[in-house]
Amino acid sequence: METYVPKTYAIKIGSNTLTDERGRLRDEVLAGLVSQIAALAKAGNRVLVVSSGAISCGLELIPITKGRPTETVDLQAASAVGQGRLFHRYYRLFADEGVTTAQVLLTSYDIEARSQYLNARNTLLKLLEWGIVPIINENDTTSADEIRYGDNDFLAAQAAILVKADLLMLLTDTEGLYTSDPSVDADAQLIDEVTDRSLLDEIEAGGAGSAIGSGGMKSKIVAAEMATTANIEVVIANGSRAGVIAAIAAGDKVGTRFRPLESSMSSFKLWLRYGRPSSGAVVVDEGAAAALGKRGKSLLPAGIVRVEGHFAAGEAVDVFFRKDGRRLIGKGITNFSSEELRRIKGMQSRQVMKLLPHGEEEVIHRDYFVLAE
């Protein structure tokens, strides 16, 4: 008899799964999903839920009659109305199953700032240790990121990375990833499994999925790429399908499964790659590009030929090499501001130390640099 090994699951439920076109909760669907999640939790697994739907839950109760608003302030206000309503429903359904939940609202700052990132991770890990199911959503009332974020797909990938999940489920209103948009191509075929990312370049992934949801398949593919880089398996599937969560957890052939990549990337570099946005860019010469990309060296001032944008020391910047076109090499934390870099670009280290005696030798230390994919 095989010993059951508990796992950590991150489950993202999209707006189109939770609500109808008028923003009304699909109670039967939600109850079915909660029942399956509760079963996983009661079996000893650690489960967190990333839930969209706050905005759409609020639409029914605000004086706007023509679908999803377009103004940010309207969307934020709708979220303020819908957030409590949505979590209350989760709370009651999980309570009926004998499972305790916690509401966790995150903003992009909680991911971008390293200290906040660690605090969020520690809180989530403690809740999971206690057997509590966190219900996570973007704090849309004060942040507009879910409006741009892609229906919480990126947030779901980040949450999965935070807790080192074994599996991320992205539940949506389609069966999975298709070879092309099935709504316009009758010959579109469902892709059962993705093991080669280069195949994704051949797939036509559409934009926003509907008038209610803000995601679409493209954001789910990017979220899957983020998570698989962190050794997390990902499944995109139809959240309305009966027993979908249990089937995915059991390894059944459901939706599109993305196999995890073998990666030794540290949690810091995963955060740097996916959690910290770039505030500017530097363009380097051929020698610096080779040192960064092939030899794992730090970036020195002598290798910089141009500085783009305005940023402070300690912010993340993209590093490009321009020869035949423009190639992204990676991203790193700079020890100098953009103003300082414009003064010292192309200089040897001894010249830099004379000009800025309290500065660092490296512009970006190799420990604070991550290569582009």
N, C-alpha and C positions, 0 to 999 in steps of 0.2 A: 504493500500500500504506500503510495507516494505521500510524502509530507507536504502539507499546504504551506507555501511560502508567501506571506503577505507582501503586497506591493503598494507603491504610491501612485495614485492616479490623479491627473488633472483633467477636469471635464469642462469644456466650454460649451455653453448652450446659447445659440444665437436668437436674435429677436424674432426671426421668421418661424422658428420652432416654438417659441414661447407664446407668441401672440398672433392674432389674425390681422387682416389688413386694416381694421379699425382700432387696433391697439388693445383689443380685449384678450385677456389671458386665456389660453387654451388649457383649461383646468384639467381635463382628462389626460392630455399629453404631459403636462407638468407633473401631475400626480404619479403617472407611470414612470417618469424619469426619476423622481425622488425616491420611489419605492426601490428601483434598481440600485441607485446610489447608496441608499440606506443599507441594502443587503450587502454591498461591498464593504461598507464601513463596519457593519456588525460581524462580518467574517474576519475582522482584524486588519483590514487594509486601511491605509491612510488616503483620504479622498478630499480634494478641494474642488470647488465649483467656481468657474468664472462665468458670470451670467450677464448677458446683455438684456435689454428689455426695459430698463428704467424709463428711457425716453418714450418708447412706444406705449408703455403702461400709462404714462401720463397724458398721452394725446387724447384719450377718450374723455378726459375730465377738464381740458382747457378749451377756451373759446376759439379754436381754429378748426375749420371744417374741411380743408382741402389737403388731407394727407399730412405727411411729415413736413414740418417747417424747414426753412432754409437758413434763417437767421440764427446765429450762434446763441444770442440771448434767449430766443424762444426755445431752442433745444435745451439749454441749461435749465430754464424754468420748468419745462416739461419733465426733465429728469428729477427736479426737486419734488414735483408732484408724484411722480411714479415710483421713485426709489423706495420710499417707505412701504408703499402698497405692495411692491414686488417682494421685498424681503419678508414682510409679514406673512405672505402666502407661503414662502419657503419655510419660514419658522413653524407655521402650523402643520404643514405637511410632514416635515421631518419629525416634529414632536409626536405626531400620531404614529410614527414609525419607531419612536423611542430613541431618536438621535438628536443630539444637541448641535445647534449651528451658531456661527458667529458672523456678523456682518463686517466685512473689511473693504473700505473704500480707499483706492489708491489713485495717485496722480502721477504724471510723468516725472515729477520731481523726486518721488519715492524711488524711482528706478535710476534717474540720472545721477543723483548725489550718492556717492559710495556709502557714506554713513547711514543715510536713509534706506538704501538698498539692503544693507546688513540688518538694520532694525526690522524692516519688513520681513526679511527671511527668518529672523529669529522668532518673530511673533507667529508667523505661519507654522514654523516647525514646532513651536510649543503647543499650538492649538491641535496640530495633527498628533502630537505625542499624547495629548489628553483624550484623543478619540473624538474631537469636535470637528465638524465639517465647516470650513470657512466658505462663506459665500462672497466672492470678490466681484467688485465692479469698479469701473473708472468713476472717480468723483466728478461727474459731469457738471455739478452745480457750480464748482469753482474752477474746473478745468475743461477746456474744449477738446482735449485730445481724443476721446472716443469718437467724437464727431469726425476727426481726421484719421483716427487710429485704425479703422477697419473693423468696426463692430466687435471690438475687444479681441480680435484674433491675435494681435501682437502681445497684448496684455496677458492672454492665456499662455502664450509661449514663454513670456518672461516669468510668469508664476510657476510654470512647470520647471523652468531652469532654476528658479530660486530654491525650490524644495527638492531638486534632483529627482524629479518624477521618473517612474519607469515608463509610463505611457501617457500621452496627451490625446484626448478625444476632442475633435472639433465637430460638434453636432450642428448641422445646418438643415436647409430645406431641399437639398438634392442628395442623390445616392452616393456622391463622391466626386472624384476628379474624372473628367471626360477628355477624350482626345480633342474635342472642340465643343463649342457651346451647344448643348442639346436642344435649346429652345429655338435655334435657327438652323441646325444641321441635323437632319434625320439620320445621318450615318454616324453620328457621334457615338463612341463606345466608352463604356466605363473602364477605367484603369484599375485593376485589382491591387497592384503593388508597384511601388516606385523604389528602385534600388540604384538607379543611375540618374543623377541630377541633370545631366546633359539632355536627357529626354524631355525635360520640362521646357527647354527652349523651343521645342517643336509644337508645344501645346498652346492653343489659343485660350488663355484664361481671361474671362470677361471682367468688367468693372463691378460697380455696385449691383447687388443682386436684385433689389426691388425697391419700391417706394418706401418701405418701412425699414428694412435693414440697411446698414451703411457699409457692409463688408463686400462680399463677392469672393469668387474663387481665387483671385490673384493674391489677396491678403492672406488667405488660408495656406496657399503654397509657400509664401514667404515665411509665415509662422511655422510651417512644417520644416522648412529649411533651417530656421533658427533652432528649433528644438532638437532636430536630428543631429545637428552639429554638437550638441551637448549630450549625445548618446541617449536621447529620449525617442522612443518609438511614437509615431503619430498615426492616427486614423481619422480620416474625414468621412463622415457618414450622415445619413438622414436621421435626424433626431426624432422624427415622428414615427419611425419604424418600431413596431412592437418588440420589446426585449433587446433594443439595440445596444445598450450599455453592457448588459450581461453577455451578449454575443461577442462584442469587441474584447471584453476582459477575458473571455474564454479562448480567444484566438481564432474565432470563427471567421469565415470569409465574408466580411461585411465592409462595404464602402471601399475606400482606397487606403492602403496601408503603406506608410513610409518607414522603411527600415532605418534604424539609427546608424550613424557613422561612428567608426572607431576614432576617437579623438582624445588626446591627453591635455586639451586646453584647460587652463585653470579657471576657477570661478571668476577671478578678477578679469581675465582676458575675455571671457564670455560676456561679462558685464560691459567691458569696454567696447566690444564689437557690437552688441545689440542694445545695450541700455543707455549708453552715453552718446548723445548726438554731437556731431562735429560743429565747432563754432567758426571754423575757417579752414584754410588749407595752405600747404607749402608745396612748392614744386622743386624737385631735386635733380641733380645731374646723374649721369649714367653710373658713375662710381658709387654714389650714395645709394642709388636704386639697387645695385648689385649687393652692396654691403647689407642693406636691410632685408632684401628678398632672399638672397642665397646664403649669406654667411651669418645671419642672425646678429648683426652688429647694431650699435646705437647710431642715431643720427647726429652728426656734428654740424656746426655752422658752415664749414667749408663746402659741404655738399648742397647747400640751398641756393637756388638761383632766383626764386621769386616767392613772395608771401602774399596770400590772398585773404581779404577780409580783416576784421578787427576782433581780437580775442585777448584774453588775459592769460598770464602764466597759470598753469594748472588746468586749463581747459583742453578738450580733445580737438585735434585737428586731423584732417585727411592729408595723406602724403601721396603726391602724384609724381609720375615721371613722364615728361613730354619729349618724344622724339618723333616717331611716326604716329601721330595721334596723341591721346591723353590716356594714360593707364594708371588706375588706382593701385597703389602698392599696399596701403594699409592705413591704420589709424593709431594715433598715440597721444599721450598726455605731454604737452609742451612745458618745458621749464622756463620759457621766455614768452613775453607778450608779443603781439604782432609788431608793435612799435619797436621793441628791442630787436626783434629778428630782422627787421628792415635795415637796422643799423649794422648788424653783424653778419648778415648773409654773405657767404663766400670767404669769410675770414678764417685764418688758422686759429687754433685754440689759444695760443700765446697772445695773439692780437686781441682776442675776445676778453681775456683775463685782464689786460691792460685797460680796455675800454669799460668793461663791467666787472670790476674785481670781485664783486660778491655774487657773480653769476655762476651757473653750473657749466661744466665742460661740455656735456651733451645737451642738445636741443630736446631730443626724446631718447630716454634710456631704453635699452632693449627690453627691460622687464616691464615697461609701460607702453609697449607697442604690440599691436596685433596685425598680422598679415590679412589682406583681403582674401576672400575665397577665390 
